[in-house]
Amino acid sequence: MAQIRNILILTGAGISAESGIRTFRASDGLWEDHRIEDVATPEGFARDPVLVHRFYDARRTGALAAQPNAAHLALARLEREWAQAARGSVTLVTQNVDDLHGRAGSKGLIHMHGELASAWCAACDARHRWMGTLIDAPACPACGKAALRPDIVWFGEMPYRMEEIYAALREADLFVSIGTSGAVYPAAGFVRAAREVGARCLELNLERSEGSRWFHETRLGMAGQLVPAWVEEMLG
Ligand code: NAD
């Protein structure tokens, strides 16, 4: 196998499942008993902002109460030790909106679908770290208007930092997908982009994802076990 220097890791809801945060499509297209169209689209927000704020306020409270698990911690260790040994880069891209990677110590982290711990003002475009609720229509600390929304990329909106992600994909020797169903684009297409540049592609998931056939290797099991074992292998 060619020498691996640059690693791009994509994570999804499955990596946080063992921290007690429910995944999304794994059940029947519902997210915490809500239809995606109602709570994860701009149209749903326009129709019923109270429902949407209540939904994300509950997700934020849940995420803040959860703790990083062995998989989050192992990825933070990989990034740290890979850098210390000057072996190359580790770029971590997450579709998750919880902050468990950050609290586990990951630094080179891209939240492509936004973050629960951030609020975005629709009036002045400012973003603020946000631990409280939004349902009570708090004033934007920058402009004073009550126009804050969850800083979450909804279906139909453009994911964040895509240029940076594709630049890292072009440089990647290894692409690793963890705990994601491969149903949500554009993230579901990263494996093909990685293959095009000749990167090795590894999938770690509880079950085969929709794009499983694009990976060179699939390991099935719980992220809390598979990820630390893979990190050990990389560093060993
Ligand atoms: P998904 O829910 O569609 O798929 C999760 C995948 O993880 C499934 O394939 C499932 O088999 C696997 N999985 C479940 N438990 C696992 C475990 N213990 N170890 C390893 N794999 C496990 O998730 P997705 O692909 O990330 O897409 C969901 C979308 O919903 C994302 O865009 C995300 O923003 C949002 N979401 C985020 C969170 C979060 O932030 N934690 C939670 C739910 C949904």
Boltz pocket constraint, residues with backbone or C-beta under 6 A from the ligand:
constraints:
  - pocket:
      binder: B
      contacts: [[A, 11], [A, 12], [A, 13], [A, 14], [A, 15], [A, 16], [A, 17], [A, 18], [A, 21], [A, 22], [A, 23], [A, 24], [A, 25], [A, 26], [A, 31], [A, 95], [A, 96], [A, 97], [A, 98], [A, 113], [A, 178], [A, 179], [A, 180], [A, 181], [A, 182], [A, 183], [A, 184], [A, 204], [A, 205], [A, 206], [A, 207], [A, 208], [A, 209], [A, 221], [A, 222], [A, 223], [A, 224]]
      max_distance: 6.0
